[in-house]
């Protein structure tokens, strides 16, 4: 996948647990886990905005782009 989710890195930097983050942004821990493990197909801007607000970061701190290699 070309889009990489670095949510676990930001959570570690801010010393916040999955449970606490899920509660603060209003999603289930299961959905947060899907996001953290890069298994999601999409993210709502409202969720991304809440993540940035709680983690005090920018979208680029959470999301990264990596060019896929052609095989």
N, C-alpha and C positions, 0 to 999 in steps of 0.2 A: 504494500500500500504506500502511496506517495505522501500522504499526510500522516505525520507522526504526532501522537498525543503525549506530551511530556507532563501530564498532570501529576504523576507520582513524584517527579522531581520537585515540582513546585510545592506539593504538599509536604515533602520532607524539609524543604527550605523554610517553610512557614510553621513547621512542627504542628500540623493539624491532622487528626485522624479521619479516616473515611466516614465514620459514623457522624462525627461533628460536622464535616464538610457537607455531607448529604443533607443533614438537618438544616444547615444554614442556607443552602441554595434551593431546598425544597424538592429534592428528587430522592428516589429510593437508593439504598446502598447497592442493590443489584444493578441499577442503571448506572450508578457511579462506577462500579466495577467494570462494566462493559466499556465505559469511556476510558477508564484508566488502562485497560489492557488492549486498547487500540482495536476493539472489535466492533465499534459503532460505525454505522454507515453515514450518519448525519448528526449534527448538533444544532439545537435552536440557538439563535442569537441571544435570546433572553437568558438561556442557561449559561452561555459563554459570558454574558455580561455579569451575571451573578457570581460566576467563578472568579472573574477578574476583580470584582468588588471585594469578595471575601478574602481572596489570596493577595490582594493589593498588587496586581500585576497587569500586564497587557496581553491581548490575545496571542501575540507572537512569543510570549513566554511559555504558553501552554501548547500552542500548535506550531509544528515545523513542517517544512516541505523537503522531501528527499526525492530526487529524480529516480524513477525506476529504470533499472538496467534492462536493455533489450536482449532477449536470448534467442 
